[in-house]
Amino acid sequence: MTFIKTTRAVIGQCLIALLCVGVLHVAHAAETAKTTAESVNEGESRAHSAGKSLIGAPAPGARLTTIDGKQIELAALRGKQPVYLKFWATWCVPCREQMPGFERIYKEDGKRIKVIAVNTGFSDNAAAVREYKKKIPMSMPIVVDDGSLAGAFNVRVTPTHVLIDKDGRIAYIGHLEDDKFHAALARVMSGETVPVAERRSGAKPFQHAILRHGDIVKDVTVTPLGGASMPLATPGKPRALVFTAPWCESYLSQSRPQVAQACRRVRLESERLAKNGNVEWLTIASGLWASEQDLLDYRKTNGFAMPLALDANGILFRTFSITKIPTVVLLDANHRVVHILGPNDVELDNAVQTLQRK
């Protein structure tokens, strides 16, 4: 009898435990769904906020080269055909989720609208795109951006949909493949153009000189969080610029584990080296999927002491031709670019020591 009572008690405890586990799973699933929904809403909000000033403006007449070596002249399409540019990345989860719909649009409507997949080129390259295509069908033309096209369209999230009417004006910018997007797509494919009253002049083109190894930095400013705008070339000490993203270590831990590990390594090394005091350090975060609040959270989470700056419009990344994170750019006391170390370079310690001796 005692055995039976004990057994019943154990079974009861097990059932309660299983019930609790089930409740926890449901709660976790609900929280995950909530987080996903918040991320989706945030992405749409960021895309619209960054793109609203461009609606009605003429799209840049850029010359694009596909990964197959073919040329596409956007300017040549004005007055002839609307254009659909989709900015994406191989490491981007929502991009992967939207890709079947993107492929379907190209196959069904590719004769009515010029469909182009624009890989942002951010921590990506043509080889990664070709590998991606082996798993996920992409028949449309694909180009890999150097940051200039994304900068021209104020791309802040991936994916970003850009619709250009047949007159060459920007008609829509968004993040979701929802009813609003499909309605805008139908309008531009029907030949509808941006109303005259809503047309505006285009944004000023990127005017900074591209800086490479051996070049001297001039007339480039940066605004650290909580500080005032200042020239990047300050007299006196050498300077180290760490180009990264606040989500690199977390978001890329699954899709790009080596990149995530490199971001962590460089963060820890730069924090250690910055304590020396002989070099002025500054971390510059990409504006892709990042805001000032994201940087503040990043600082709090990691106990980050180094000055931080948000490159919201991508000017600093483009000035130094940064497409991979993390990248460290070292400037000597005369503001000359003396080292550019990418994600796979592990000689940061030696490079900084060399810089201090100059």
Residue pairs with C-beta under 8 A, 6 or more apart in sequence:
40 94
40 175
40 176
43 94
43 157
43 175
43 176
43 289
44 174
44 175
44 176
46 156
46 157
46 175
46 289
46 291
47 156
47 157
47 160
47 161
47 173
47 174
47 175
48 173
48 174
48 175
49 156
50 154
50 155
50 156
50 173
51 153
51 154
51 160
51 162
51 170
51 173
51 174
52 173
53 154
53 203
54 153
54 154
54 170
54 173
54 203
55 170
55 171
55 172
55 173
55 194
55 198
56 169
56 170
56 194
56 198
56 199
56 200
57 169
57 170
57 199
57 200
57 201
57 202
57 203
58 168
58 169
58 170
58 201
58 202
59 74
59 83
59 152
59 153
59 162
59 164
59 168
59 169
59 170
59 202
60 74
60 149
60 152
60 202
60 205
61 73
61 74
61 75
61 78
61 168
62 74
62 75
62 148
62 149
62 152
63 71
63 72
63 73
63 74
64 71
64 72
64 73
64 74
64 116
64 118
64 141
64 143
64 149
65 71
65 72
65 143
66 72
66 141
66 142
66 143
67 126
67 129
67 130
67 142
67 143
67 144
68 141
70 141
72 114
72 116
72 141
72 143
74 83
74 164
74 168
75 168
77 83
77 114
77 168
78 166
78 167
78 168
79 166
79 167
79 168
80 166
81 112
81 113
81 114
81 166
82 112
82 113
82 114
82 163
82 164
82 165
82 166
82 171
82 188
82 189
82 191
83 113
83 114
83 116
83 162
83 163
83 164
84 105
84 113
84 114
84 115
84 116
84 161
84 162
84 163
84 164
84 185
84 188
85 116
85 118
85 149
85 153
85 161
85 162
85 164
86 102
86 115
86 116
86 117
86 118
86 159
86 160
86 161
86 162
87 118
87 119
87 120
87 145
87 149
87 150
87 153
87 155
87 158
87 159
87 160
87 162
88 95
88 99
88 117
88 118
88 119
88 120
88 158
88 159
89 95
89 119
89 120
89 122
89 123
89 124
89 158
90 119
90 124
90 128
90 129
90 131
90 132
90 255
91 123
91 124
91 251
91 252
91 255
91 256
92 158
92 159
93 255
94 158
94 159
94 175
95 158
95 159
96 136
98 159
98 177
99 136
99 137
99 138
100 136
101 177
102 115
102 117
102 138
102 140
102 177
103 137
103 138
103 139
103 140
105 115
105 185
106 115
106 139
106 140
107 139
109 115
109 185
109 189
110 140
112 189
113 185
113 188
113 189
115 140
115 141
116 140
116 141
116 142
116 143
117 138
117 140
117 141
117 142
117 143
118 142
118 143
118 145
118 149
118 150
119 129
119 142
119 143
119 144
119 145
120 145
120 147
120 150
120 155
120 158
120 288
121 144
121 145
121 146
121 147
121 150
121 323
122 147
122 150
122 286
122 288
122 323
122 325
123 252
123 256
123 259
123 323
123 324
123 325
124 144
124 323
125 144
125 323
126 144
129 142
129 144
132 138
133 142
146 318
146 321
146 323
147 314
147 317
147 318
147 321
147 322
147 323
148 206
148 318
150 314
151 206
151 313
151 314
151 315
151 318
152 203
152 205
152 206
153 160
153 162
153 170
153 173
154 173
154 313
155 288
156 287
156 288
156 289
156 312
157 175
157 288
157 289
158 288
158 289
159 175
160 173
160 174
160 175
161 172
161 173
161 174
161 175
161 177
161 181
162 170
162 172
162 173
163 170
163 171
163 172
163 173
163 184
163 185
163 188
164 170
164 171
164 188
165 171
165 188
165 192
165 193
165 194
166 188
166 191
166 193
167 193
167 194
169 193
169 194
169 199
170 194
171 184
171 187
171 188
171 193
171 194
172 181
172 184
172 185
172 188
174 180
174 181
174 184
206 315
206 318
208 220
208 315
208 318
208 319
209 215
209 319
210 318
210 319
210 320
210 321
211 217
211 220
211 319
211 320
211 321
211 337
212 321
212 337
212 340
213 337
213 338
213 339
213 340
214 336
214 337
214 338
215 336
215 337
216 233
216 334
216 335
216 336
216 337
217 232
217 233
217 331
217 335
217 336
217 337
218 233
218 335
219 231
220 231
220 232
220 233
220 316
220 319
221 229
221 230
221 231
221 232
222 229
222 230
222 232
222 282
222 284
222 309
222 316
223 229
223 230
223 309
224 230
224 282
224 307
224 308
224 309
225 292
225 295
225 296
225 299
225 307
225 308
225 309
225 310
227 307
232 239
232 241
232 316
232 331
232 335
233 331
233 335
234 280
235 333
236 333
237 278
237 279
237 280
237 333
238 278
238 279
238 280
238 330
238 331
238 332
238 333
238 355
238 356
238 358
239 279
239 280
239 281
239 282
239 330
239 331
239 335
240 270
240 273
240 274
240 279
240 280
240 281
240 282
240 328
240 329
240 330
240 331
240 352
240 355
241 282
241 283
241 284
241 316
241 320
241 328
241 329
241 330
241 331
242 266
242 267
242 270
242 281
242 282
242 283
242 284
242 306
242 326
242 327
242 328
243 284
243 286
243 316
243 317
243 320
243 322
243 325
243 326
243 327
243 328
243 329
244 263
244 266
244 267
244 283
244 284
244 285
244 286
244 325
244 326
244 327
245 263
245 285
245 286
245 288
245 289
245 290
245 325
246 285
246 290
246 294
246 295
246 297
246 298
247 289
247 290
247 294
248 259
248 260
248 263
248 325
248 326
249 260
249 263
249 264
249 267
250 260
251 260
251 289
252 259
252 260
252 263
253 260
258 343
259 325
259 343
262 325
262 326
262 343
262 344
263 325
263 326
263 343
265 346
266 326
266 328
266 343
266 348
267 283
267 302
267 304
267 326
269 348
269 349
270 281
270 283
270 306
270 328
270 348
271 304
271 305
271 306
273 279
273 281
273 348
273 349
273 352
274 281
274 305
274 306
276 356
278 356
279 330
279 352
279 355
279 356
281 306
281 307
282 306
282 307
282 308
282 309
283 304
283 306
283 307
283 308
283 309
284 309
284 310
284 311
284 316
284 317
285 294
285 295
285 298
285 308
285 309
285 310
285 311
286 311
286 314
286 317
286 325
287 310
287 311
287 312
287 313
287 314
288 314
290 310
291 310
292 310
295 308
295 310
298 304
298 308
299 308
309 316
311 317
316 322
317 323
320 327
320 329
320 337
320 340
322 329
324 342
324 343
325 343
326 343
327 340
327 341
327 342
327 343
328 339
328 340
328 341
328 345
328 348
328 351
329 337
329 339
329 340
329 341
330 337
330 338
330 339
330 340
330 341
330 351
330 352
330 355
331 337
331 338
332 338
332 355
332 358
333 358
338 355
338 358
339 351
339 354
339 355
341 347
341 348
341 351
